[in-house]
């Protein structure tokens, strides 16, 4: 396994923003700049029913501790 991601930006764009997206993404912005994001998918468990799986939750270091991540999480589970 390599130390970095093997997914290319082009593949990420195709997989997430094509006709059948493999994931969904919420973005937090401040003054028209991205300061964080949540990348997630919906699934289904025969035991629990519908669920959400968050793959990534990222907030720029200078904006951490201000509720940005919590706001992103709440927007995903609404």
Secondary structure by P-SEA (a helix, b strand, c coil): ccccccccaaaaaaacccccccbbbbbbbcccccccccccccccccccccccccccccccccccccaaaaaaaaaaac
